[in-house]
Amino acid sequence: QVQLVESGGGLVQAGGSLRLSCAASGRTFISYLMGWFRQAPGKEREFVAAIRWSTGSTYYADSVKGRFTISRDNAKNTVYLQMNSLKPEDTAVYYCAASKEPRFIPTPSRYDAWGQGTQVTVSS
């Protein structure tokens, strides 16, 4: 069973930064994509960013472009989300996820493994 372990969430003031980490473990773990999603109270889970392991190609939601950066360390099977210029509307539970889909997809249902979620709260 593939397990994703997240860390780095917390409370930060608007304009501040956080870096989320997600370490993947599993004997036969293979993933075309690693992604980050978030879910705020009363809202559906939404795509934030994704990265293709083999090429390093990245994909971002319009709401975070220019502020968030996704990266990976393939040797560690770890993906990172650097979040800068945080806004109160970024407040949500953030989840990392892995997908076997060979193409980029933003749809949560197409991701097979999920982390436990980590709370990010941005205060005004």
C-alpha angles and dihedrals in degrees: 000000000000113000127197118201119195131198140164103066122133147113121313136166121247110279093028131114140239134179120213122201130198121190118197122207132182139119095244101022112158123164134172092194137027117194147176125225132178137203125198124195111285093008136099122252110274136197117254109169143333139192133203110229098211099050106017091236111161135208129194140189111244090242093065104032111128092016106058128051125194120202140162143213104209094191090058096037086231131140125197135201115201108198118195133173090023119200131201089250088063088069108120146107106281121212131190118213142181129218135191090204108124091212129058112269130175095197116113093212090063092062115089106194128043138188124231094257130248126226119241115188122184116193126205 
